[in-house]
Amino acid sequence: MIISSEQVSVGHPDKICDQISDAILMECLKYDKSSRVAVETLIKDNQVVVAGEVSTKHFFNLEGIIENVLEPYGMTDVVVTNLLGIQSPDIAQGVNKGGAGDQGIMFGYATDETPEYLPLPYVLATRVLEKLMSLGHPLLGKDAKAQVSYDYERKRIDTFLVSIQHAETADLAKVKRIVREAMMAVALRYRQNLDFKVLVNPTGRFVLGGSFADAGVTGRKIVADTYGGFAHHGGGAFSGKDPSKVDRSAAYMARKIAKDIVREGYTKRCEVQLAYAIGVAEPVSVYVETFGTSRYTAKQLEGMIRERYDLTPRGIIKELHLLDVDYTKISCFGHFTKANLPWEK
């Protein structure tokens, strides 16, 4: 049984949009903790469109925020279209009373196969891109994707794939050597085989990248943000949303619960689903799946969750300190891969 998982890098156009949306969110929360933010960004070439709803006491320079995000990618002379409005008073009415800002289902997942309690191929794909970006190598660009195909029956990496932007004059053999070395280092770190199939830039060339090669949109990499395809996803994106939005906050809490359950030995794999109704504080349902790896029933675990955790939006924000998190630090490389985050502790 070979299962594949992928990750994308900081210069991927969708991730650039996530970074812009989260930068706007942080600018608002920095000066006004009661800000309500739901921002979507679209980018193509040097054109940036920002749309959504923002209610805040802080007056911010949208163009300046966007320029700061794009500067590391060498992007200048950016044209910004501002389509921001204020949050609907009908939605605000429910949120102000402590209710959820929308209906929806959120999932959290954990597995004991890695120290991060995340699926191994997902972790490998993430770590190799982090390593490549940390090199700051002049031949390599910031737009990249990685994919790992893992053979769970034989407990080995089958195929390791990386497509990474490179300088136009780069020696392609050298690029491949740099990437292969990064693959090997990550595989060794997780005590995996080194005789896997290596694919680096299968098309042979990857010079044009970022928004000049493809359009980007906030929230289009929600699977790469979470569990790499190993778990369900409710469909709601995280970036650009303040924590009153259960799309973000409840997904973080569901992850914490799933991780706690696995870490404490109740099961080896766990998926938690939380569901909310707009304007209602308590979840309308809590569901747990342990994939046959627990001696406890789903009903027992669900009862424990309801007793142990405050699942109201206000309770989640308080327990996870969500008004104090720097969301710009988690826009890329997954929202559950960094050990210092409140929901990962």
N, C-alpha and C positions, 0 to 999 in steps of 0.2 A: 504494500500500500504506500504509494508515493503521494505526498501532499505538498503543494507549493504555497509559498507566501511571499509577499513583496513589501518593499518600502521605497519611498521617494526622498530626495534630498532637498536642501534648503532653497536651491535655485530653480526647482520645478515650478512652473507658472502657477499651479494651484496652491502650492505652499507659499509662494510670494503673496498671494491674495490672503491666505490665512494669517500671515504675518502682519499685513496691513490692517486687517480687521481687528486683530488682537492688540495692535499698537493703538488704535483708536479707542478700544475698550479701556486699556490701561491709562491712557491720557485722561479719560473721564473719571475712572475710579480713583486715580491719584489725588484728585482735588475734590471729588464728591462721591463718597461711598454709596450714596443712595441713587446713583446714576442707573438708568435703565438703557441698555444698549443691545441692539440686534442689527449688526452691520454685515452686509454682503459686499464683496469686492469682485470686480471683473477687470482683467488686464489683457491687452493685446498690443503688441509692439510697445510704444510709449504712451498709450492711451489707458487711463485708469478711470473706471466708473465705480463710484461708491454709492450704495443705496441702502435704505433701511430706516430704522427708527432709533432716535437718540433723545432721551430726556435727561438733561443734566444742568446743574447750576454753573458748570465750568464752560467758559468760552474757549474753544480750541482752534488751532490753525491746521485745518485739514491738509492743505498742500504741504505744510512743513512736516507733518507726521509722515506722509507718504514719501517725501523726499528722503527723510532719514532712513526709512526702511529700504528704499531702492538704491541708495548710495553704494552699499557694499557690492552691488551687482553691476556697478558701472553705468547705471541708468541715469541720464540727465534729460533736461528739457521735457519733462513729463507733463502731459495734458490731463487735467483732472476734471471729471464731470461729477458734480455734487448733487445727489438725489436723496439726501437725508431728510427725514421728517421727524415728528415726535411720536411717542408711543400712543397707541389708541387709548383714550380714557376708559373705554369699556374693559380693556385688558388690565389697565392700571388699577381699576377698582377692585378686581379680584386679587391681584398681587399685593396691593397695599394692606389687605386684610390677612395676608399670610398664605393665600392659596397659590396653587400652581398657575403659571402664566399661560399654560396651554395644556391640552390633552396630549397624551403620547405614551409610548413604551420605551424604556431604557434597559439596556442589558449590561451586566458586568460578568467577567469571566476570569478564571484563574486555573492554572495547572501546575503540578509540582515538577514538571520536566526541566525547568531552569531555575536558577536562583531568583530571577525576576518574577517567577510564577506566571510566565508567559510562554506561548508556544515556541519551540526551539527554532524552526525555520524563520519565523517572524523576527525573533531576536537576532539571529545571524544576519539577516538582510538589513536590519536596522544598524547593527554595530559596524558592519563593513562600510556603510555610507558615512557613519560618524567618523570612522578612522580615516577614510579618504579625505573628508573635509578638513579634519584636524591637521593633515599634512601641509596644507597650504601650498601644494606643489604648483609651480608656474605652468606646467603643462596641462593641468587639470582645471576644468571649469566647475561651476557650482550646481549645474543641472545634472541630476543623475537618478537612476532607478536601479534597484537590486531585487533579485528574485532567487529564492532558495527552494529547491525541490528536495524533500527529505523522505527517505525510505524508512518508515516506522517499523516495518517487519524486520529489516536487517540492521536497524539502528545506525544509519549512516547517511551522510549527505550524498545525494545522487548527482545533482547539478547545481552549480553556483553561477549565477548570471549577474553581470553588472554592465549597464550602459551608462557611460559618463562623458560629459562634454569635455572637449580638449582643444588646445590651441591649434590654429589652422596649420602651422608648420611643424606640429609635434611628430616625432618618430612614433608611429603606431605600435611598433614592437615594444618600445619603452613604456608607452602607456599601458599596454597589456601586462608588462612585467610589474609595474607599480601596483596595478589592481590585483594581480594574482598574489603578490606578496601580502597585500591587505587581506585577501580572502584566507590565505594560509594562517595568518596571525589570529584572525577571528576564530577560525575552526580550531586551532590549538587552544585558544583561551577557553573554549567550551568542550575540549577533549574529544574532538571529532576527527574522523578520517580525513586524510589529505589527498586521497586518490580520486577525488570527485571530478566530474566533467566541468571544465572551465569555459565559460562564454563571456567574452569581453567585446562590447560594441559589435554585435553580430552583423550589423549592416556594413561594418567596415570603417565608418566615419561618423563623427558626431561633433561638428564644429558649431553650427547654429543651434542655440538653445534658449531656454527661458521663454519669455513672452514673445520673442521674435520668431520662435519656431512653432509656438502653439498658444492658444488662448488659455487663460487661467481663471478659475472661479473659486471663491471661498466654499469650503465644505465639500469639495468633490473628492477628497481623499480620506473619507471617514473610516474606511476599513484599515487603511495604513495608520490612521490615528489610534486605532484600538487594538485589534487582535489578529490582524492580517488574514481575516477570512475564516478563522477557527471558531468563531462564535456568531450568534445572531447580532444584528444591529437594528436599532429602532428606526434609523433613518435620519435622525436629527444631527446636524453638525454641532461642533463645539465652538470653534473660533468665532470671535466677534460677538459673543453673547455673554451678558453679565450673569452671575450665578443665581439670580432669581428665575432664570430660565432652566426648567428641569431637564431640558435636552442636555445641558452641560452638567449641572450640579447632581442630578439624580444618577447620571451615568457614572460620575466619579464615585458616588456613594455605593452604587451597585458593584463597582470594581472593588472597593474597599471591603465590602461584605464578602464577596466571593473569595478574595485573597485571605481574609481572616479565617474563613471556614476551612480553606485548604491548609493554611499555615498551622492551624490549631489541630489538624489531624482528623477532622470530621469526614474528609473525602480527599481523593486525589485530583479530581477535576470538578469544577463547579461553575454553573452559569446561573446568574440571578436576574430575574426580570422584575422591574418595578413599573407600574402603570398609574397614570395620573389623569384627573379630570380638571378642566380649566376652572379656576376659582376655588377648588377644594384642596385643603392642606394635606390630608392623609392620602396615601396611595390607595387606589381602588382595588389593587391586587398586588400580591407578592408571590412569586413563583420561583422554585429552585429545581434545577436539574443537576444530578450528580453522575449521570452516565454509568450507573451500576458500580460505582467505586466507593459507596458509603454504606455503612451498616444502619444509618439513620434514614427514616422515611422523609420524603419531601415535606409532609405535613409537620413533622417534628422540627425540621430546620426552618420552615417558614414561621412557625410559632416562636422559635428562638430569635429570629431576626426581628420580628415585631416587638418583642419584649426588650431586646438589647439595643436597638438603634432608633433614634428619632428620625423618621423618614419624611417629616414635613420639610418644605423648602427652607424655612427659617432654621429648623433643627440641623439640616444638612450644612447650610452655610456656616452656622456656628461651630459645629463639630469639626469641619474640615478647614475652617479659617479661610473661606473662599473669597472674602473681601480683602485679604492680605496677600494672596498669591500673585506673583508676577506672571501673567499669562503669556507675555512675550517670550518667556523662557521655554514654553512648552508647545509653541505653534508647530514645531518640526520634530521629526524623529519619534513620534508617538507620545501620547498623553499618559502612558502607564509604564514607561521605561526608565524613569528617573526616580531613584530611591528617596530623594529628599522631599518629594511632594507629600502633602498631608494625607492623601488617600492611598499612598504607597507605604506608609510607615506602619 
